[in-house]
Amino acid sequence: MLTWIQESCYNISMALLGLAIRVGSIFNPKLKAWISGRNGQYNRLKSAVGNLPKSAKRYWFHCASLGEFEQGRPVMELLRQQEPEALIFLSFFSPSGYTIRKDYPVADLVFYLPLDLPHAAKKYVALLEPDTFILVKYEFWYNLLRQLHAKQTRLFLISAAFRRKQWFLQPNIQLGKKMLGFFSHFYVQDRQSKEILQQAGIEAVSIAGDTRVDRVLDQAANPKPLDKIRRFVGEANRVLVAGSTWPPDEKIIHDWLTTSDLKNWKIILAPHQIDENHLKVLEETFAEAGTRYSKWESNQASTPLLILDTIGDLSSAYQFATHTYVGGGFGKGIHNLLEAVAYGPPVFYGPKHEKFKEAIELKELAIGQVIQSAADFKEKIGKLEDEQKLTEIRKKAAGWFAKSKGASALIVDALSR
């Protein structure tokens, strides 16, 4: 009875969410893209599926957005290498993931996940007929998982990290327990996640690690040359690359820049928001010190700061860093630390990092430096200019990556079996 009540409440909440998105789309371009991308999608997919070989194995990956895609990407690409005849389907919930990766060549189909209502879940599962469904990290859609389970589809969760306070793990949430029971196997990032699932009665759990590690190591081994940034850096002894920054992070960088003697430094600032309005604010804020990447010329070699106003170059820009800063730690949470430390430099980030396993581990190794204020950042980065200290950190980072890699191969081996 309790499960039925919770299921009814879930479906009502989904319907209300759909209504709220439609109303919000009048004012919000992202929500408008969420709706327009789904309009007519089922018929387009039906036509595309009709042209696919019926006998091929079918793998369906779901990623909430772009960050989860980067975790699923090394698994998809390794799977494509090992099973070239298999079909790979890729779905997104967020427009930010779909818009950027809708032409991802490894996938045979890329599409939006429909709102998780019973009839929509049933239609899509019946149309796609996947043999295996791989959920990357999170986004537990009850109706979709139930339909897949009913069709005896293998269900895997990869790169998962569980916390005890998550809603579906609470004792009175029968719907959550039922949903977790649909999965064939869980591949989690750490021991704590395995223990949490085991305490919830789930035994099909393996510690595989984070597939992002494999992805960033591959990126670091094959970075874009970025010759323009190489010319900007020149022969500077120290280079700070500050990635995915928000206004509180940018204020810290600005205060450090304006109160320090940084003759031997170059700074590359890559804001999380690269809309024109925010870029103009940054140009005004750093007017005396820097310019935008798209406007910089070689005759501006003395410019200490470059504002990176492109998409897709940040991970390669870290190759020039002797020090890194990752934003978000003064807001909802830090962004991708792994890209920043893949080349071995220390990384600075704000206090909102407790939910991120890698942030805690890197902090314990002194690779990660948690800062509380502009003054704290100035003090801590000043203590890490010595080359011997930087060499020690690079060695520690290399050791951490060597220990943490390999999750993708482990997962693909299980999927192939």
C-alpha positions in Angstrom: 0.0 0.0 0.0 2.8 2.4 1.0 4.6 1.7 -2.3 1.5 2.4 -4.3 0.9 5.7 -2.5 4.5 6.8 -3.1 4.3 5.7 -6.7 1.2 7.8 -7.2 2.8 10.8 -5.5 5.9 10.4 -7.7 3.8 10.3 -10.9 1.8 13.4 -9.8 5.1 15.2 -9.0 6.4 14.3 -12.5 3.2 15.7 -14.1 3.6 18.9 -12.0 7.2 19.2 -13.0 6.2 19.0 -16.7 3.7 21.8 -16.1 6.2 23.9 -14.3 8.8 23.5 -17.1 6.2 24.6 -19.7 5.3 27.7 -17.7 8.9 28.4 -17.0 9.9 28.0 -20.7 8.0 31.3 -21.4 10.8 33.1 -19.5 13.8 30.7 -19.5 15.7 29.9 -22.7 17.1 26.7 -21.2 13.6 25.4 -20.3 12.4 26.4 -23.8 15.2 24.3 -25.3 14.2 21.4 -23.0 10.7 21.4 -24.5 11.5 22.2 -28.1 14.1 19.4 -28.2 11.5 16.9 -27.2 8.8 18.0 -29.6 8.4 15.3 -32.3 11.3 13.4 -31.0 9.6 10.0 -30.6 8.6 10.0 -34.3 12.1 10.9 -35.3 13.6 8.2 -33.2 11.0 5.7 -34.5 12.2 6.4 -38.1 15.9 6.2 -37.1 15.4 2.9 -35.2 13.7 1.4 -38.2 17.0 1.7 -40.2 19.2 0.0 -37.5 20.1 -3.7 -37.6 17.7 -5.7 -35.4 20.2 -8.4 -34.4 22.9 -6.1 -33.0 23.4 -5.8 -29.2 21.9 -2.6 -27.9 23.5 -0.5 -25.1 21.6 2.5 -23.8 23.6 5.0 -21.8 21.9 7.8 -19.9 23.7 10.9 -18.7 22.0 13.7 -16.8 24.1 16.4 -18.4 27.6 17.2 -19.7 29.5 16.3 -16.6 28.0 12.8 -16.4 28.7 12.4 -20.2 32.4 12.9 -19.5 32.2 10.1 -16.9 30.3 7.8 -19.4 32.5 8.7 -22.4 35.5 6.5 -21.7 33.2 3.5 -21.2 31.3 4.2 -24.4 34.5 4.6 -26.4 36.2 1.5 -25.0 33.0 -0.4 -25.6 32.9 0.8 -29.2 36.5 -0.5 -29.7 35.7 -3.9 -28.3 32.3 -4.3 -29.8 32.2 -2.3 -33.1 29.0 -4.0 -34.3 27.0 -3.1 -31.2 24.5 -0.2 -31.1 25.1 2.5 -28.6 22.2 4.9 -27.6 22.9 8.0 -25.6 20.2 10.0 -23.8 20.4 13.3 -21.8 18.0 15.0 -19.5 19.5 18.5 -19.7 19.8 20.7 -22.8 23.4 21.7 -21.9 24.4 18.0 -22.4 22.3 17.3 -25.4 23.1 20.6 -27.3 26.9 20.1 -27.1 27.0 16.3 -27.6 24.0 15.7 -30.0 26.5 14.8 -32.8 28.7 12.5 -30.7 30.1 10.1 -33.3 30.5 7.1 -31.0 26.7 6.9 -30.4 24.3 5.6 -33.0 21.4 7.7 -31.5 21.6 10.7 -29.3 18.3 12.0 -27.8 16.5 13.6 -24.9 15.1 11.4 -22.2 11.3 12.1 -21.9 9.7 13.2 -18.7 9.5 10.1 -16.5 5.8 9.4 -16.8 4.6 5.8 -17.1 3.3 5.9 -20.7 6.4 7.7 -22.0 8.8 5.3 -20.3 6.9 2.3 -21.7 6.9 3.8 -25.3 10.7 4.5 -25.3 11.7 1.1 -23.8 9.5 -0.7 -26.3 10.9 1.3 -29.2 14.6 1.1 -28.3 14.6 -2.5 -26.9 18.0 -2.2 -25.2 19.8 -5.3 -24.0 21.7 -3.3 -21.4 21.0 0.1 -19.8 23.8 2.0 -18.2 23.0 4.9 -15.8 26.0 7.2 -15.3 26.4 8.4 -11.7 22.8 9.3 -10.8 19.3 10.3 -11.9 17.0 7.6 -10.7 13.9 7.7 -12.9 11.5 5.2 -11.4 9.1 4.5 -14.3 12.0 4.1 -16.8 13.8 1.7 -14.5 10.7 -0.2 -13.8 9.9 -0.7 -17.5 13.5 -1.7 -18.2 13.4 -4.2 -15.4 10.1 -5.6 -16.6 11.7 -6.3 -20.0 14.5 -8.1 -18.3 17.1 -5.5 -19.4 20.4 -5.6 -17.6 20.7 -2.5 -15.5 24.0 -1.0 -14.4 24.9 2.1 -12.4 28.5 3.3 -13.0 30.7 5.9 -11.3 28.2 6.1 -8.5 28.8 7.8 -5.2 26.2 7.4 -2.4 25.5 9.5 0.6 23.4 8.4 3.6 21.0 11.3 3.4 19.9 10.6 -0.2 16.1 10.4 -0.4 15.8 6.9 -1.9 17.9 5.4 0.9 15.6 6.5 3.7 13.9 3.6 5.6 10.4 4.9 4.9 10.9 5.3 1.2 9.8 2.0 -0.2 9.8 3.3 -3.7 13.6 3.9 -3.4 14.3 0.4 -2.1 12.2 -1.1 -5.0 14.1 1.1 -7.5 17.5 0.0 -6.3 16.4 -3.6 -6.5 15.9 -3.2 -10.3 19.6 -3.0 -10.9 21.8 -5.9 -11.9 25.0 -4.4 -10.5 26.4 -1.2 -9.0 29.9 0.0 -9.8 30.7 2.6 -7.2 33.5 5.0 -6.7 34.5 4.2 -3.0 34.1 1.9 -0.1 31.7 4.2 1.7 29.2 3.9 -1.2 29.5 0.1 -1.1 28.9 0.0 2.6 25.8 2.2 2.3 24.3 0.0 -0.4 25.1 -3.2 1.6 23.4 -1.7 4.6 20.3 -1.1 2.4 20.4 -4.8 1.5 22.1 -4.5 -1.9 24.9 -7.0 -2.4 25.6 -6.7 -6.1 28.2 -3.9 -5.6 31.8 -3.5 -6.8 34.2 -0.7 -6.1 35.5 0.3 -9.6 36.5 3.9 -9.0 35.6 7.0 -11.1 35.6 6.7 -14.9 36.5 10.4 -15.1 40.0 9.5 -14.1 40.4 7.5 -17.3 38.9 10.3 -19.3 41.1 13.1 -18.0 44.3 11.0 -18.3 43.4 10.4 -22.0 42.8 14.2 -22.4 46.1 15.0 -20.7 48.0 12.6 -22.9 46.5 14.2 -26.0 45.8 17.9 -25.3 45.1 20.5 -27.9 48.2 22.4 -28.8 46.6 25.9 -28.1 49.5 27.7 -29.7 48.0 31.1 -28.9 48.0 30.4 -25.2 51.5 29.0 -25.5 52.6 32.4 -27.0 50.7 34.2 -24.2 52.5 32.2 -21.5 55.8 32.7 -23.1 58.7 32.2 -20.6 56.7 32.9 -17.5 58.0 31.0 -14.4 54.6 30.6 -12.9 51.2 30.1 -14.5 47.8 30.0 -12.8 44.9 28.5 -14.7 41.7 29.3 -13.0 38.9 27.2 -14.4 35.1 27.2 -14.1 35.1 30.3 -12.0 32.1 32.2 -10.6 32.0 35.8 -9.4 33.2 35.0 -5.8 36.2 33.1 -7.3 36.9 35.9 -9.8 36.9 38.4 -7.0 39.6 36.3 -5.2 41.7 36.2 -8.3 41.3 40.0 -8.8 42.2 40.8 -5.2 45.3 38.6 -5.5 46.3 40.1 -8.8 46.0 43.7 -7.5 47.7 43.2 -4.2 50.7 41.1 -5.2 53.9 41.4 -7.1 53.3 39.0 -10.0 56.0 39.9 -12.4 56.9 36.3 -13.2 53.2 35.1 -13.3 50.7 34.6 -16.1 47.0 34.0 -15.3 44.4 32.3 -17.5 40.9 32.8 -16.3 38.2 30.5 -17.7 34.8 31.6 -16.3 31.9 29.1 -16.0 29.6 31.6 -17.5 30.7 32.8 -20.9 27.7 34.8 -22.0 28.5 38.1 -23.4 27.2 40.1 -20.4 29.5 38.3 -17.9 32.5 38.5 -20.3 32.0 42.3 -20.5 31.9 42.5 -16.7 35.2 40.6 -16.5 36.8 42.8 -19.1 35.9 45.8 -17.0 37.0 44.2 -13.8 40.4 43.2 -15.2 40.7 46.1 -17.6 44.2 47.1 -16.6 45.6 43.6 -16.4 44.0 41.4 -19.1 42.1 40.9 -22.2 39.9 38.2 -23.8 41.4 35.2 -25.6 39.5 36.0 -28.8 41.0 39.6 -28.8 44.5 38.9 -27.7 47.4 39.6 -30.1 51.1 38.6 -29.9 52.1 42.3 -29.5 50.2 42.2 -26.1 52.8 39.8 -24.6 53.2 41.8 -21.4 49.5 41.3 -20.6 49.4 39.2 -17.3 45.9 37.9 -17.6 43.9 36.2 -20.4 40.1 35.6 -20.2 39.3 32.3 -21.9 36.1 32.9 -23.8 35.8 29.6 -25.7 34.1 26.3 -25.1 36.1 23.1 -24.9 39.7 24.5 -24.4 39.9 24.6 -20.6 41.0 20.9 -20.1 43.9 21.5 -22.6 44.8 24.9 -21.1 45.7 23.2 -17.8 48.8 21.8 -19.6 50.4 25.2 -19.1 49.7 25.5 -15.4 52.1 25.4 -12.5 49.2 26.2 -10.2 45.4 25.7 -10.7 42.2 27.0 -9.2 38.8 25.4 -9.7 35.7 27.5 -9.1 32.3 26.7 -7.5 33.6 26.1 -4.0 31.9 29.3 -2.7 28.6 28.3 -4.3 26.8 24.9 -4.8 30.1 23.0 -5.1 33.4 22.7 -6.9 33.6 21.8 -10.6 36.0 19.3 -12.2 39.2 19.0 -10.1 40.5 16.0 -12.1 41.2 18.0 -15.2 43.1 20.6 -13.2 45.5 18.1 -11.5 45.9 15.7 -14.4 49.2 17.4 -15.3 50.4 17.5 -11.7 50.0 21.0 -10.3 48.5 21.9 -6.9 44.8 22.9 -7.1 43.0 25.6 -5.0 39.3 25.5 -4.3 36.7 26.8 -1.9 35.1 25.3 1.2 32.0 23.7 -0.5 33.8 20.5 -1.5 32.6 17.9 1.1 30.5 15.9 -1.4 33.5 15.3 -3.7 35.6 12.2 -2.9 38.5 13.4 -5.0 38.6 16.8 -3.3 38.9 15.2 0.1 41.6 12.8 -1.0 43.6 15.5 -2.8 43.4 17.7 0.3 44.8 14.9 2.4 47.8 14.6 0.0 48.3 18.4 0.1 47.7 18.5 -3.7 44.4 20.2 -3.0 44.4 23.4 -1.1 41.1 24.5 0.5 40.8 28.3 0.8 38.3 30.4 2.8 39.0 33.9 1.5 41.2 36.1 -0.8 43.7 36.5 2.0 43.9 32.8 2.6 44.4 32.2 -1.1 47.2 34.7 -1.3 49.0 33.2 1.7 48.7 29.6 0.5 49.7 30.2 -3.1 52.7 32.2 -1.8 53.9 29.1 0.1 53.8 26.9 -3.0 56.1 28.8 -5.4 59.2 26.8 -4.5 60.1 24.4 -7.3 61.0 21.6 -4.9 57.5 21.7 -3.3 55.9 21.7 -6.8 57.9 18.7 -7.8 56.8 16.8 -4.7 53.2 17.6 -5.5 53.6 16.4 -9.1 54.9 13.1 -7.9 52.0 12.7 -5.4 49.5 13.5 -8.2 51.0 11.0 -10.5 50.8 8.3 -7.8 47.2 9.2 -7.0 46.2 8.9 -10.7 48.1 5.6 -11.1 46.1 4.2 -8.2 42.8 5.5 -9.3 42.7 4.7 -13.1 41.2 1.6 -14.8 37.5 1.9 -13.9 36.4 2.0 -17.5 38.1 -1.3 -18.5 36.7 -3.1 -15.5 33.1 -1.9 -16.3 33.4 -2.6 -20.1 34.6 -6.1 -19.3 31.5 -6.7 -17.1 29.2 -5.2 -19.8 30.6 -7.4 -22.5 30.0 -10.5 -20.3 
